[in-house]
Amino acid sequence: MVSCAPHRIARVYRSAPFVRTAAAGCALLVLTLTGCDGGVRGTPGGTGVHDPYFPRAGNGGYDVSHYGLTLDYDPDRRHLTGTAVVTARATKDLSAFDLDLSGLDVHSVTVAGKAAWFSRAGQELTVRPHDDLLKGETFSATVRYSGRPQVVVDPDGSREGWLPTADGALALGEPVGSMAWFPGNNHPSDKAAYDIAVTVPEGLRAVSNGELRSETTSGGRTTFRWRTAEPMASYLAMVAIGRFEITRSTTRSGLPVYVAVQPSQARESRAVLARIPEVVEWAERRFGPFPFSSTGAVVGRGEDSGYALETQNRPVFPGAPDIGTLVHELAHQWFGDSVTPKSWRDMWLNEAFATYAQWLWEEDHGGRTAQQAFDALLRGDYFTDDAANEAVWAFPPARPSGADHISDRPVYERGAAVLHRIRQAVGDRAFQDIVRGWAAAHRHGNADTADFTAYVEKKAPDTDFTGIWADWLYGDGRPAGP
């Protein structure tokens, strides 16, 4: 049943300019905006996808295929104006659906070109289309919004969302910060293509994911248009606005490399960033073909974010990275960005592979072997700090103890130890096949821990992995040595 309560009339009046009078509002709410004249056939899509650590993240009832984001940012006022066109397919009959959007003022919502009723409750933007959406139907929702974007503080205290910088802004999304700057289905299980256009004052640059399609200046403002054709999780979307030095190159196979560096970091980062083609080519030998159509990096100031992040195509670094960090974030392009976790419980599948990539890089370049790194973990002298060595065993990598611990040491180093135990069990050649095959089998898709263990067991049917899963992946405390 549709209610014509006064607060709903007021909401419709604000969101639908063609409603001229409050007296007409109720009739228009029922007959024009909700499709009630034909009867409600669908049900609401649902808030959240019941992620074990971020239950309000994402939404039910639809699958997004494309985001078209048009953004205009004024750094002096820290004001963002945006239009988001979200193209999706209904996965059930829908009378309403939700988008994740934190803060910002929503001015209008249309679905299939018709004004839609909408309401706000926390991070939920609930949209009731003029006409019900049928299962399998593809639709586009257009949201116009503006305001001062928020900084999102994660459960572990780190900052994401829209981070103001000295000369612009940095938008980062892991795990849920993208809802601070665009409405969407904010969960890694729903990946989509993106077109992101950002307009900024002339003299600044706007860097994002994918490839730069155009750069045009008019009236003292410049618009940068970026396209990401391969599926991308919302937490990997990125915008960096500022005065960057730009370097373009290619790998030997012709893969474009686009690097944007804050001038204060240019000299210190030049040598290591010049090794991006070398690292990508090494990783292709280890993990298979690079999964995207370009790569690169964005280097800001340390105070902008304080951490590196594997944003798709070009990772973001808070300052000049060392070679290990560069290897780690580029390895994520395979593990995390292309093969994306189904839920935040599966974070170890991202970080274990990226950490093990660092071990492999050292091993292949005359440094410590992966076996030596593994042995150091077991001895308790992997880190110079005793507390850090003990923290590796705080919980099983496949079962983080809470949302504030999904980026803790067990997810990284103990997760890498799980991979090394697999390598020990099957041998180097079979392990190489498993790693490359895993990246290929779930390329541009999603996977969870059960998918991974089943894949390993299928690839090595004569090996018993029961002890590895029980002791290293799911067990409490420090396992006994192999």
QUIRAMO-V29142 format. One record per pair of residues at least 4 apart in sequence whose ideal C-beta (glycine too) atoms are under 6 Angstrom apart, sorted by the first residue. I is the first residue (numbers start at 0). J is the second residue. If there is no record, write none. Layout:
i={I;I}
j={J;J}
//
This chain:
i={1;1;1;3;3;8;8;11;11;11;11;11;12;12;14;14;15;18;18;23;26;27;28;29;30;32;32;33;34;34;34;39;40;40;41;41;41;41;42;43;44;44;44;44;44;45;45;46;46;47;47;48;48;49;50;50;50;50;51;52;52;53;53;56;56;56;57;57;57;58;58;60;60;60;60;61;61;61;61;62;62;62;63;63;63;63;63;64;64;65;65;65;66;66;66;67;67;68;68;68;69;69;70;70;71;71;72;72;73;74;77;77;78;79;80;81;82;83;83;83;84;84;85;86;88;89;89;89;89;91;92;92;93;94;95;95;96;97;97;98;98;99;99;99;100;100;100;101;101;101;101;102;103;103;104;104;105;106;107;108;108;108;108;109;109;109;110;110;110;110;111;113;115;115;116;117;118;119;122;124;132;132;142;148;148;148;149;149;150;150;150;151;151;151;151;152;153;154;154;155;159;159;160;160;161;161;161;161;162;162;163;164;164;164;164;166;166;167;167;167;168;169;169;169;170;170;171;171;172;172;172;172;173;173;174;174;175;177;177;177;178;183;184;185;187;187;187;188;188;190;190;190;192;193;193;194;195;195;196;196;197;197;197;198;198;199;199;199;200;201;201;201;201;203;204;205;205;206;206;206;207;207;208;208;208;208;209;209;209;209;210;210;211;212;212;213;214;215;216;227;229;229;230;231;231;232;235;235;235;237;239;243;244;244;244;245;246;247;248;249;249;250;250;250;250;254;255;256;256;256;257;258;258;258;259;260;260;260;260;261;261;264;264;264;264;267;268;268;268;271;271;271;272;274;278;278;279;279;282;283;283;286;286;287;287;287;290;290;290;291;293;295;296;296;297;297;298;299;299;301;301;304;305;307;307;307;308;309;309;309;309;310;310;311;314;316;320;320;323;326;326;326;327;327;330;330;331;331;331;332;333;333;334;334;334;334;335;337;337;338;338;339;340;340;341;341;341;343;345;345;346;346;347;347;347;347;347;350;350;350;350;351;351;351;354;354;355;355;358;358;360;361;361;362;362;367;367;369;373;373;375;375;376;376;376;377;379;381;382;382;390;391;391;391;392;392;393;394;394;395;395;396;396;396;396;397;397;397;399;399;400;408;409;410;417;417;420;420;422;423;424;425;425;425;425;429;432;433;433;436;437;441;446;452;456;464;466;467;468;469;470;470;471;474}
j={29;33;35;25;28;24;25;15;18;24;28;116;18;24;107;117;114;24;27;27;30;31;32;35;36;116;129;127;129;130;131;94;92;131;92;93;94;131;94;95;58;59;60;93;96;59;60;97;123;54;55;57;186;54;54;56;342;343;344;343;402;175;343;175;185;186;184;185;186;97;184;90;91;93;96;87;89;90;96;88;90;189;85;87;184;189;191;86;191;86;191;192;85;191;193;84;194;83;181;195;82;196;81;197;80;198;79;199;78;167;147;163;147;148;145;144;143;142;181;182;139;141;140;139;137;93;132;134;136;134;133;134;132;131;125;127;126;123;125;124;182;122;178;185;124;178;182;122;149;178;179;149;144;146;145;146;144;143;143;115;117;126;142;114;115;141;115;128;138;140;138;129;126;128;127;126;125;124;178;182;136;138;182;161;179;180;160;179;158;160;162;159;160;176;179;158;157;402;403;403;171;176;176;179;168;170;179;180;169;303;168;168;169;241;303;241;242;203;240;241;240;239;299;303;180;238;176;308;176;177;234;236;234;308;234;343;185;185;233;236;185;233;189;233;232;339;340;341;445;230;231;232;228;227;231;226;207;225;222;224;205;223;238;220;222;203;205;240;220;216;219;220;221;240;243;223;240;239;259;297;225;238;227;237;311;312;225;226;227;312;226;293;225;224;226;224;223;222;221;231;291;443;443;235;311;339;310;311;336;310;297;259;260;262;265;259;258;257;256;253;255;254;276;279;280;289;293;275;294;295;295;272;295;296;297;264;265;268;298;299;300;268;298;318;319;319;272;298;319;320;322;325;296;278;326;329;289;294;286;288;289;333;438;435;438;439;333;337;442;312;312;313;313;314;313;315;316;303;317;317;318;317;317;316;324;328;315;314;328;331;335;314;315;336;328;320;324;325;357;356;357;360;353;357;353;356;335;336;353;336;337;438;338;349;352;353;349;442;443;441;446;445;345;348;345;445;447;405;447;448;405;410;351;396;397;410;414;354;410;411;414;414;415;418;411;415;415;418;369;372;364;366;367;368;369;371;372;419;416;419;380;381;381;412;416;480;388;388;387;388;408;408;412;413;476;477;409;400;409;473;474;409;410;413;414;448;472;473;404;405;404;412;413;414;471;472;467;471;430;481;462;429;430;459;462;459;436;455;458;440;454;446;450;468;464;468;470;471;472;474;474;478;478;478}
//
